[in-house]
Structure formats: structure tokens, C-alpha cells
Amino acid sequence: MRKLFLSVLSILFLLNFTYSQITPFPEFKSTVLSSVYKIESDNNLIGTQCIEWRSGVASYARFYVNDKTEVIITCAEAGGNWDVSSVKPVDYIIEGNRLRISFAESNKIMIHTDTKEVLYIFVESAEEKALIPDNKKVFSILDFGVKPGTEKILSFDIQNAIDVVASKGGGTLLFPAGIYKTGTISIKSKVFLYLAAGARIQASVNKTDYPQDFGKTGSGSEMIYTRLILFDHVTNAGIRGSGEIDGGRHTETIKESMSGILPNLIRIRNCDNISIEGVLLRRAFGWNTHVLFSENIEISNLKSICSGSDGMDIDNSKKVKISDVLISSHDDSFVLKSTTNRYGPPQNVTDIILNDAVLFTVKSALKIGTETNAEKMSDITFENITFAGSRGALVMYIRDGTTISDISYKNMTVKNSKHTIEWIIKNRNGKGKIQNITLNNIDSKEINNVILEGLDKSHLIKNVSINDFKMNGKLLNNFDGIPGNRNRFVENISVNF
């Protein structure tokens, strides 16, 4: 019966595509639609959901496409200034307060206008919509007596379902459309959660639903660690699908029921071979996704709009690949770090890839540091990244004594940023070095700062090759005349075109 249900669901999806080039995602009953943006295709409206942002409001729309089609976006408050950032190239035309934009494949787009309300558009392909888990063992959460759409906190019931699937040798636990309220749940080895379109894991906003770990931050201050979804000492597991994971952060819950804790949406700790694919993450309280002491981690086709803190932190981990993502955060967007905590001594951060991404924040967008306790952080590739806005785009902060080396930046587009490059070495708990760095095809749309600041003559920034570096449309062969340019304790820095 379960397999029949999945087959019928897949057929209905495909039949739907026969009659329409665009299929909107299901809307939740509690959805508040934007009063600023209207999106339509073939005279059909596409719902635009509002969520509270730390400094205002953001909106997003999600839909499937099965052929090239045009969408018209109207902004009630726009005066004709549109800024479009996308993971993949898109064609668009600006017509005053309207934007005509064409899609033929999956994509992730961030749009800024004259209004403070940011708009995100998440486009999925027909193939992704019809995707059914490839694992032969598929279990529906409904078969375990779990009923979505109620006020009941389902932590116990969902955890029981996960444990049963694990006891049967693993499999995929399917969450059909609906809202599932829960506190912390722990994923087991060989278990995959599959969130169908219209399914939402909704975090409880009562801190008693979150087991707490006590520890210290890298600076030594006391810290309480909590999370919504935990992978701990797990292998071969993950989260897939087109659904959502919602942390529930807004002003009142911070002040009242969740005071004192900042749960991650996802924490991957001491794990091997974990994958996160397709889902939308929103409204995290703390770091959105934290990967700690883990390896062989793959994250793809991720949409993350979280106003709480960092977007994604890769910490004391290796062999991590992140691709096709949009990360919008209030604190740092994507961070590589090596913290100190009670889970073990610092480990080298190596073999990391981030490619095809849009990053946005009011802090640092793409950062190595500030916690740098490992012996080395090396063999790291960043490619095809658009910075939609940040305080600093390409950032390295050494504070705790590491050697950062063999880093490659390629095809970077930097917009609305104070610093294009900001690399600074300081001594908090150790002295470090930055060396053997290559940058190719860096396009900074405005004139902004470039800071290369070593610590002393023995702790330099050295052997840096910068090729095809464009600032405000002009190719550079040095940093002379750039406001805020600060280069000291550096060696063998070349700028070429």
C-alpha cells in the first residue's frame, strides 16, 4: 500500500506538469502573503510567503518548472532599482517596478529592490519534483500514528519511528505534506528523512523540548548547546526532499519561551557519510547548520534563509562538499573553523569544496576563522560564488594559531560589500600564517577595501597570486589607490591580468 501511494503520488505530479509549465509549492494554512511583491506567470498568481527577518521582513516563492517560462514580479514599493543574484545565470528585463525573469531549470535567486523586504525565488525542476527516494525501504511517518497539523509536540513519536526504521536495517522515513511540531530528534545510522513538498518540520518554541549540552566557546565563555535535528556518531544517513525545516525564531520567542538557548536547526557531530539535499531551512535560532568532527559530508540544493546567526559552520571537519546553495544569514554565511570544546582536540580542516552559491549577510560572507585552533586548514576550493551583500566577502581571521594554505578562489562576484578581501592575523591563543593562496576572476562591482595584514615578520601572509581582479569594471595590476587598502607583513603578493 505504501509503495502504491508513492507511485500514485509520482504519477499525479507528472500529470500536473502536462498542463502547466509552473507548479507552485503547496501553501501552509498559516502562510502570510507578501503585500510588497506579486509574482505571476501566464496570468496565474504564485504565492509569496512572508517571514520575519531580524531587521524586517523577507518573502519567498517556490515553484517547479518543466519548460522555459517567464515570471513577472511586481514590487509595490520599487522605484526601478532591482538587484538580482542567482546561483545559475538568468535572463531578466527591468521595466520600472516590474521585473520579467525567465527560467528553464532549477535555480535560487535573491532580489533586492528599493524596499527593505528581500525576495527569494526557489525554482525546482520537474525531475526533482517527481523524485522518489531510491532506498527500497520506504516507511511513511503516518504509519506510526503521527498526525501532522496538530499542536501536539511530536518528538517522542517521530523519534520512535526513526528508531524502528533503524532497527529494521535502515530506510527512508517519508513525511507527507503537513506541519510536524517537534523538539530535538536524533537521526540514526542508515536512516534518511524525506520531506515531501508541503511538509514542514516545525521546531517547538519551548526550551524544555531541547536537551542541553554545556560547554565553552573558543573565547572561553560559557555556552549552552542545543539543536533541532541531531546526527551524532552516525554513518550513512541524511535528509532529502523538497520540504522545510523551520526553527520558529521571531522576536517574542527569543524574549520569552526560548530565552537562554539558541538551537541549531541541524547539527552533524562525529559522523561519516551524511547528506543533506533539497530542503529549505528557515528561522534558525542559532547556527543554522553545524558540522563538527565529521567527514564525507555532502550538502546540495539547499535553501537557507535564517536571521538568527551563522548560516553554515564547518568545524574540525574534512572531506566536505557543498554545492548549489543559497545561504542568507544575519551573522557569517559560510564559515570554516576549528573550535575548542569537550568533544575532542582540534582536528585539521581539509579537503573542503564550496561551489555554485549565493551568499548574503551583514557580517562576513565567506570566512575562514575566527576560531583557528587546528594545526592547519588547507586544500580548500571556493568556486562560482555570488556575494549579494556583506560586510566582508573573502575573509580570513586567524586568532588561535594555524597555518591556512592551498586555498583557491575562482569566479567570485562581489556586490554591496565593504571589504572584498579582508585577511588579518592576530594572536589570541597562538600565532598563525596564511600562504599559497590563488584567486582567479574576482569581479568586485564597487570600489571597496582590500586588507592583507600579517602579524609580524615570522607570521606573514605570503605567496598570494591574484589573477583577473576587476574592481568597479577596471582590471587591476596592483592595489594602489584603493580606499582602505592596508597591506603589511606580506610577502610575494602578485596581481596580474
C-alpha positions as CSV (number, residue, x, y, z in Angstrom):
1,M,0.0,0.0,0.0
2,R,2.8,2.4,0.9
3,K,4.6,1.8,-2.5
4,L,1.3,2.2,-4.3
5,F,0.8,5.6,-2.5
6,L,4.2,6.7,-3.6
7,S,3.6,5.6,-7.2
8,V,0.3,7.4,-7.5
9,L,1.8,10.5,-6.0
10,S,4.5,10.5,-8.5
11,I,2.1,10.0,-11.4
12,L,-0.1,12.8,-10.2
13,F,3.0,15.1,-10.1
14,L,3.8,14.2,-13.7
15,L,0.3,14.6,-15.0
16,N,0.2,18.1,-13.4
17,F,3.2,19.0,-15.5
18,T,1.4,18.1,-18.7
19,Y,-0.9,21.1,-18.3
20,S,1.3,23.8,-16.8
21,Q,4.9,25.0,-17.1
22,I,4.9,26.2,-13.5
23,T,3.5,24.3,-10.5
24,P,3.6,26.3,-7.2
25,F,4.5,24.5,-4.0
26,P,1.6,23.8,-1.6
27,E,0.9,26.7,0.8
28,F,0.5,26.2,4.5
29,K,-2.6,27.4,6.3
30,S,-0.7,29.8,8.4
31,T,1.0,31.4,5.4
32,V,1.1,35.2,5.4
33,L,1.4,36.5,1.8
34,S,3.6,39.5,0.9
35,S,1.9,42.8,0.4
36,V,5.0,44.1,-1.4
37,Y,5.7,41.5,-4.1
38,K,3.3,40.0,-6.6
39,I,4.5,37.1,-8.8
40,E,2.6,35.8,-11.8
41,S,3.1,33.5,-14.8
42,D,0.5,33.2,-17.6
43,N,-1.8,35.5,-15.5
44,N,-1.7,33.0,-12.6
45,L,-0.5,34.3,-9.3
46,I,2.2,32.4,-7.4
47,G,2.0,32.7,-3.6
48,T,4.8,34.7,-1.9
49,Q,5.3,33.8,1.7
50,C,6.4,36.3,4.3
51,I,8.8,35.5,7.2
52,E,10.0,37.8,9.9
53,W,13.6,38.9,9.4
54,R,15.9,40.2,12.2
55,S,15.9,43.7,10.6
56,G,12.5,43.5,8.9
57,V,10.6,41.1,6.7
58,A,11.7,38.7,3.9
59,S,9.5,36.9,1.3
60,Y,10.0,33.8,-0.8
61,A,8.3,31.9,-3.5
62,R,8.8,28.2,-4.5
63,F,7.7,26.5,-7.7
64,Y,8.5,23.8,-10.2
65,V,9.2,24.4,-13.9
66,N,9.2,21.8,-16.6
67,D,10.0,24.1,-19.6
68,K,11.3,27.5,-20.2
69,T,8.9,30.1,-18.9
70,E,8.7,33.7,-17.9
71,V,7.7,35.1,-14.5
72,I,6.7,38.7,-13.9
73,I,7.5,40.2,-10.5
74,T,5.8,43.4,-9.4
75,C,7.1,45.4,-6.4
76,A,4.6,47.8,-4.9
77,E,7.3,49.9,-3.4
78,A,10.0,49.7,-6.0
79,G,11.3,52.7,-8.0
80,G,13.1,50.8,-10.6
81,N,16.2,49.7,-8.7
82,W,16.5,45.9,-8.9
83,D,19.5,43.8,-7.9
84,V,19.4,40.2,-8.9
85,S,21.8,37.5,-7.6
86,S,21.4,33.9,-8.7
87,V,23.2,30.6,-8.4
88,K,22.9,30.0,-12.1
89,P,22.7,32.7,-14.8
90,V,19.2,34.1,-15.5
91,D,17.8,36.4,-18.2
92,Y,15.7,39.3,-16.9
93,I,14.4,42.7,-18.0
94,I,13.7,45.6,-15.7
95,E,10.5,47.6,-16.5
96,G,10.2,50.2,-13.7
97,N,8.6,48.4,-10.8
98,R,8.3,45.2,-12.7
99,L,10.9,42.5,-13.4
100,R,10.5,40.0,-16.1
101,I,12.7,36.9,-15.5
102,S,12.9,33.6,-17.4
103,F,13.6,30.2,-16.0
104,A,14.3,26.9,-17.8
105,E,15.9,24.9,-14.9
106,S,16.2,24.8,-11.2
107,N,17.8,27.9,-9.6
108,K,18.0,30.0,-6.5
109,I,17.6,33.8,-6.7
110,M,17.8,36.7,-4.3
111,I,16.3,40.0,-5.2
112,H,16.8,43.4,-3.6
113,T,14.7,46.5,-4.5
114,D,14.1,49.9,-3.1
115,T,12.1,48.3,-0.3
116,K,13.7,46.7,2.8
117,E,11.8,43.4,2.0
118,V,14.1,41.0,0.3
119,L,12.6,38.4,-2.1
120,Y,13.9,34.9,-2.7
121,I,12.8,32.7,-5.5
122,F,13.5,29.0,-5.4
123,V,12.9,27.1,-8.6
124,E,12.9,23.3,-8.8
125,S,12.8,21.2,-11.9
126,A,10.2,18.7,-12.9
127,E,12.6,15.8,-12.3
128,E,13.2,16.9,-8.8
129,K,9.5,17.2,-8.1
130,A,8.9,13.6,-9.2
131,L,11.8,12.3,-7.3
132,I,11.0,9.3,-5.0
133,P,13.6,8.1,-2.5
134,D,15.9,5.5,-4.2
135,N,16.1,3.4,-1.0
136,K,13.9,0.3,-1.3
137,K,12.7,0.5,2.2
138,V,10.3,3.4,2.5
139,F,8.2,4.0,5.6
140,S,5.5,6.7,6.0
141,I,5.6,8.6,9.3
142,L,1.8,8.3,9.1
143,D,2.0,4.6,9.7
144,F,3.5,5.3,13.1
145,G,0.4,7.2,14.2
146,V,1.9,10.6,13.7
147,K,-0.7,13.2,12.7
148,P,0.6,16.5,11.2
149,G,-1.2,19.8,11.7
150,T,-1.9,19.5,15.4
151,E,-0.5,21.4,18.4
152,K,1.0,18.3,19.9
153,I,4.7,18.1,20.2
154,L,5.7,15.0,18.2
155,S,9.3,14.5,19.4
156,F,8.6,11.1,21.1
157,D,6.5,9.8,18.2
158,I,9.0,10.9,15.5
159,Q,11.9,9.5,17.5
160,N,10.1,6.2,17.9
161,A,9.6,6.0,14.1
162,I,13.3,6.7,13.5
163,D,14.3,4.1,16.0
164,V,12.0,1.5,14.4
165,V,13.4,2.2,10.9
166,A,16.9,1.9,12.2
167,S,16.1,-1.4,13.9
168,K,14.9,-2.8,10.6
169,G,18.3,-2.1,9.0
170,G,17.5,1.4,7.9
171,G,15.5,3.0,5.2
172,T,13.7,6.2,4.3
173,L,11.1,7.8,6.6
174,L,8.7,9.8,4.5
175,F,7.0,12.9,5.8
176,P,4.0,13.7,3.5
177,A,2.7,17.3,3.3
178,G,1.8,18.8,6.7
179,I,3.3,20.5,9.7
180,Y,5.1,18.3,12.3
181,K,5.9,20.1,15.5
182,T,8.8,18.7,17.4
183,G,11.7,19.3,19.8
184,T,15.1,17.6,19.4
185,I,15.1,14.4,17.3
186,S,18.2,12.2,16.7
187,I,18.8,10.5,13.3
188,K,20.3,7.0,13.4
189,S,22.7,5.3,11.0
190,K,21.2,4.3,7.6
191,V,18.1,6.4,8.2
192,F,17.1,9.1,5.8
193,L,14.3,11.6,6.4
194,Y,12.4,12.5,3.2
195,L,10.4,15.7,3.4
196,A,7.8,15.9,0.6
197,A,6.7,19.2,-0.9
198,G,4.4,20.8,1.6
199,A,6.0,19.0,4.6
200,R,7.5,21.1,7.4
201,I,9.4,20.1,10.4
202,Q,8.3,22.9,12.8
203,A,10.5,23.5,15.8
204,S,9.0,23.7,19.2
205,V,9.4,27.1,20.8
206,N,9.6,25.7,24.3
207,K,13.1,25.2,25.6
208,T,12.2,22.2,27.7
209,D,11.8,20.3,24.4
210,Y,15.6,20.6,23.8
211,P,18.2,18.6,25.7
212,Q,21.1,20.8,26.6
213,D,24.9,20.4,26.5
214,F,27.0,22.7,28.5
215,G,30.4,23.8,27.2
216,K,32.6,26.8,26.4
217,T,33.1,28.9,23.2
218,G,36.5,29.4,21.7
219,S,36.9,32.6,23.7
220,G,36.3,30.7,26.9
221,S,32.8,31.9,27.7
222,E,30.1,29.5,28.9
223,M,27.7,28.2,26.2
224,I,24.6,26.1,26.1
225,Y,24.4,23.9,23.0
226,T,21.0,22.7,21.7
227,R,19.7,21.5,18.3
228,L,16.5,20.5,16.5
229,I,17.9,17.7,14.3
230,L,21.0,15.8,15.6
231,F,23.3,13.4,13.8
232,D,25.7,12.1,16.5
233,H,28.1,9.2,15.8
234,V,26.1,8.3,12.7
235,T,27.1,6.9,9.3
236,N,25.2,6.7,6.0
237,A,22.2,8.9,6.9
238,G,20.7,12.2,5.8
239,I,17.8,14.4,4.9
240,R,16.3,14.7,1.4
241,G,13.3,16.1,-0.3
242,S,11.6,19.5,-1.0
243,G,10.1,20.2,2.4
244,E,11.1,22.7,5.0
245,I,12.7,22.8,8.4
246,D,11.6,25.8,10.5
247,G,13.3,26.9,13.7
248,G,10.5,29.2,14.7
249,R,12.6,32.2,15.6
250,H,10.9,35.5,16.0
251,T,11.0,38.4,18.4
252,E,8.7,37.1,21.1
253,T,10.1,33.6,21.3
254,I,13.5,35.0,21.8
255,K,12.4,37.1,24.7
256,E,10.1,34.5,26.3
257,S,9.8,30.8,25.8
258,M,13.3,30.2,24.2
259,S,15.3,32.6,26.4
260,G,18.8,31.4,27.1
261,I,19.1,28.8,24.3
262,L,19.9,29.0,20.6
263,P,19.3,25.6,18.9
264,N,20.9,24.7,15.6
265,L,18.5,23.5,13.0
266,I,20.9,20.7,12.1
267,R,24.0,19.5,14.0
268,I,26.2,16.8,12.5
269,R,28.7,15.6,15.1
270,N,31.3,12.8,14.9
271,C,29.7,11.5,11.7
272,D,30.7,9.9,8.4
273,N,28.9,10.0,5.1
274,I,26.0,12.3,5.8
275,S,24.0,14.0,3.0
276,I,21.5,16.9,3.2
277,E,19.7,17.6,-0.1
278,G,16.9,19.8,-1.4
279,V,15.3,21.1,1.7
280,L,14.6,24.7,2.8
281,L,15.9,25.8,6.2
282,R,14.4,28.9,7.8
283,R,14.3,30.9,11.0
284,A,17.1,29.3,13.0
285,F,17.8,30.5,16.5
286,G,21.5,29.8,16.5
287,W,23.9,28.5,13.9
288,N,21.8,27.1,11.2
289,T,23.9,24.0,10.2
290,H,26.9,22.9,12.3
291,V,29.2,20.2,11.0
292,L,31.6,19.1,13.8
293,F,34.3,16.5,13.9
294,S,32.9,14.8,10.8
295,E,33.9,13.7,7.3
296,N,32.5,12.8,3.9
297,I,29.6,15.3,4.2
298,E,27.7,16.4,1.2
299,I,25.2,19.2,1.1
300,S,23.4,20.2,-2.1
301,N,20.5,22.1,-3.5
302,L,20.0,23.8,-0.1
303,K,18.0,26.9,0.6
304,S,18.8,28.6,3.9
305,I,17.1,31.9,5.0
306,C,17.9,32.3,8.6
307,S,18.0,35.5,10.6
308,G,19.4,34.1,13.8
309,S,23.1,33.6,13.4
310,D,25.6,31.8,11.1
311,G,24.4,30.1,8.0
312,M,26.7,27.1,7.9
313,D,29.7,26.2,10.1
314,I,32.2,23.5,9.1
315,D,34.2,22.9,12.3
316,N,37.1,20.5,12.8
317,S,35.9,18.5,9.8
318,K,37.3,17.2,6.5
319,K,36.1,16.0,3.1
320,V,33.1,18.2,2.9
321,K,31.4,19.3,-0.3
322,I,28.7,21.9,-0.5
323,S,27.2,22.8,-3.9
324,D,24.2,24.6,-5.4
325,V,23.2,26.6,-2.3
326,L,21.7,29.9,-1.3
327,I,22.6,31.0,2.3
328,S,21.2,34.2,3.7
329,S,22.0,34.9,7.4
330,H,22.4,37.7,9.9
331,D,25.8,36.6,11.0
332,D,28.5,34.9,8.9
333,S,27.1,33.0,6.0
334,F,29.6,30.2,5.4
335,V,32.4,29.5,7.8
336,L,35.4,27.1,8.1
337,K,36.7,27.0,11.7
338,S,38.3,24.9,14.4
339,T,36.8,25.4,17.8
340,T,37.8,24.0,21.1
341,N,35.2,22.1,23.0
342,R,34.7,18.9,25.1
343,Y,34.3,16.6,22.1
344,G,38.0,16.3,21.5
345,P,41.2,18.1,20.5
346,P,41.1,20.3,17.4
347,Q,41.3,18.5,14.0
348,N,42.7,19.8,10.7
349,V,40.1,21.3,8.4
350,T,41.0,19.9,4.9
351,D,39.5,18.9,1.6
352,I,36.6,21.4,1.6
353,I,34.7,22.4,-1.6
354,L,32.1,25.1,-1.9
355,N,30.8,25.8,-5.4
356,D,27.8,27.4,-7.1
357,A,26.4,29.5,-4.3
358,V,24.8,32.8,-3.4
359,L,25.8,34.3,0.0
360,F,24.3,37.2,1.9
361,T,24.8,38.6,5.3
362,V,25.5,41.8,7.3
363,K,28.8,40.3,8.6
364,S,31.3,38.0,6.8
365,A,30.1,36.1,3.8
366,L,32.8,33.5,3.1
367,K,35.1,33.2,6.1
368,I,37.9,31.1,7.5
369,G,38.2,31.7,11.2
370,T,37.8,33.3,13.7
371,E,38.4,30.1,15.7
372,T,41.6,28.6,14.3
373,N,42.9,26.0,16.8
374,A,43.8,23.3,14.3
375,E,47.4,22.8,13.2
376,K,46.3,23.5,9.6
377,M,43.4,24.5,7.4
378,S,44.2,23.6,3.8
379,D,43.2,22.2,0.4
380,I,40.1,24.3,0.1
381,T,38.3,25.3,-3.1
382,F,35.7,28.1,-3.5
383,E,34.2,28.5,-7.0
384,N,31.3,30.2,-8.7
385,I,30.1,32.3,-5.8
386,T,28.0,35.5,-5.8
387,F,28.1,37.7,-2.8
388,A,24.7,39.6,-2.7
389,G,25.8,41.7,0.2
390,S,28.1,41.6,3.2
391,R,30.5,43.5,5.4
392,G,33.3,41.3,4.1
393,A,33.3,38.9,1.2
394,L,36.5,36.9,1.2
395,V,37.5,36.8,4.8
396,M,40.2,35.1,6.8
397,Y,40.7,35.8,10.5
398,I,43.5,33.9,12.4
399,R,43.3,34.3,16.1
400,D,44.4,31.0,17.6
401,G,47.5,30.0,15.6
402,T,47.0,27.8,12.5
403,T,48.5,27.7,9.0
404,I,46.0,28.4,6.3
405,S,47.3,27.2,3.0
406,D,46.5,26.0,-0.5
407,I,43.2,27.9,-0.9
408,S,41.7,28.5,-4.3
409,Y,39.1,31.2,-5.0
410,K,37.7,31.2,-8.6
411,N,34.8,33.1,-10.3
412,M,33.7,35.4,-7.4
413,T,31.2,38.2,-8.0
414,V,31.1,40.7,-5.1
415,K,28.3,43.2,-4.6
416,N,27.3,45.6,-1.8
417,S,30.4,44.8,0.3
418,K,32.7,47.0,2.5
419,H,35.6,44.6,2.1
420,T,36.3,42.5,-1.0
421,I,39.3,40.9,0.8
422,E,39.9,41.0,4.5
423,W,42.7,38.7,5.8
424,I,44.0,39.5,9.2
425,I,46.3,37.5,11.6
426,K,46.2,38.3,15.3
427,N,47.4,36.5,18.4
428,R,44.7,35.4,20.8
429,N,45.8,31.9,21.6
430,G,48.5,31.4,19.1
431,K,50.3,32.9,16.1
432,G,49.4,31.7,12.6
433,K,50.3,32.1,8.9
434,I,48.4,32.5,5.6
435,Q,50.2,31.2,2.5
436,N,49.8,29.7,-1.0
437,I,46.6,31.3,-2.0
438,T,45.3,31.8,-5.5
439,L,42.4,34.0,-6.7
440,N,41.2,33.9,-10.3
441,N,38.5,36.0,-11.9
442,I,37.3,38.2,-9.0
443,D,34.7,40.8,-10.0
444,S,34.1,43.4,-7.4
445,K,31.2,45.6,-8.6
446,E,32.2,48.6,-6.5
447,I,35.4,50.1,-5.2
448,N,36.0,48.8,-1.7
449,N,38.7,47.7,0.7
450,V,41.4,45.1,0.3
451,I,43.1,44.3,3.6
452,L,46.1,41.9,3.9
453,E,47.5,42.2,7.4
454,G,50.0,39.7,8.8
455,L,51.1,39.6,12.4
456,D,54.9,40.1,12.3
457,K,57.9,39.2,10.2
458,S,57.6,35.5,11.2
459,H,53.9,35.2,10.7
460,L,53.2,36.6,7.2
461,I,50.6,36.5,4.5
462,K,52.7,35.2,1.6
463,N,52.7,33.6,-1.8
464,V,49.4,35.0,-3.0
465,S,48.6,35.0,-6.7
466,I,45.7,37.2,-7.8
467,N,44.7,37.0,-11.5
468,D,42.0,38.9,-13.4
469,F,40.8,41.0,-10.4
470,K,38.3,43.6,-11.5
471,M,37.1,46.4,-9.3
472,N,34.3,48.7,-10.5
473,G,34.8,47.5,-14.0
474,K,38.6,48.0,-14.1
475,L,41.2,45.3,-14.1
476,L,43.9,45.8,-11.5
477,N,47.6,45.1,-11.5
478,N,48.2,46.5,-8.0
479,F,46.2,47.8,-5.1
480,D,47.4,51.4,-5.4
481,G,44.6,54.0,-4.9
482,I,42.1,51.6,-3.4
483,P,40.5,53.3,-0.4
484,G,41.1,51.3,2.8
485,N,43.9,49.3,1.2
486,R,46.1,48.0,4.0
487,N,49.0,45.6,3.3
488,R,51.6,44.9,5.9
489,F,53.7,41.9,6.9
490,V,53.1,40.4,3.5
491,E,55.5,38.7,1.0
492,N,55.3,37.8,-2.6
493,I,51.8,39.2,-3.5
494,S,51.2,39.3,-7.2
495,V,48.3,41.0,-9.0
496,N,48.0,40.1,-12.7
497,F,45.7,40.4,-15.7
